[in-house]
Amino acid sequence: LINVPLIALIEDDPQLTLLLSTTLKGLDYSVVAAKTAKAGLDMIQEFNPGLLVLDLGLPDIDGQSLIPRIRQQNDLPIIILSARNQEQDITKALNNCADDYLTKPFNTSELVARINALLRRSFKIHENNREAVLTVGELKIEFSRRRVFIANQEIRLTPVEYGLLTTLAGNPGFVVTHRQLLLKVWGPNHVDHNHYLRVYMGHLRHKIESDPTQPKYLLTEPGVGYKLNVES
Ligand code: CA
């Protein structure tokens, strides 16, 4: 590693903080930690970390309302830890521009894998942006020329299908919520029209997937949204 990313934890459970910082330091990451939202905000300003792991259940300010405040000044990747296994919390956090989430109790190695993936992918996205091409398995998107290929065969997409695909491709490997997709592709008057997504995602899968009933690229995250799978 040329640049060791600094990872920030905002978590009020001291045992979990100890476990996570020990684990991450053992993997050569640098770690800073805060127990409250207020201390966490100061910490982010002071250290400008490369990634944030944020617990939603904090003693002073709800972690949820902290996300937009962090986003006002910093676009670092954010992984949410939620004790509440509720889709609304996850959806809200992702709509607030968190990048990924884990529900407690979770496996430390799972968190480490997500951190590694997030850092690797945000690096990859920057690389791909330069060339404006994204390749995942047999799927290739040439953003600059608005062309999409499967196994080197060009696929014809409608503007809506292309919009859906490129919105998912803007954050490869991560869930984009129904609301974010509807907002981006159809606009603010249609953010509740989830049925649009089912219909058009169906069209898109028929064009891109070899078996639309067993999608490899366009995965459903039930109750939350969709993602472009990059692990195939
Ligand atoms: Ca907590």
Residues whose N, C-alpha, C, O or C-beta is under 5 A from the ligand:
A	BS01	CA	D12 D55 G57 L58
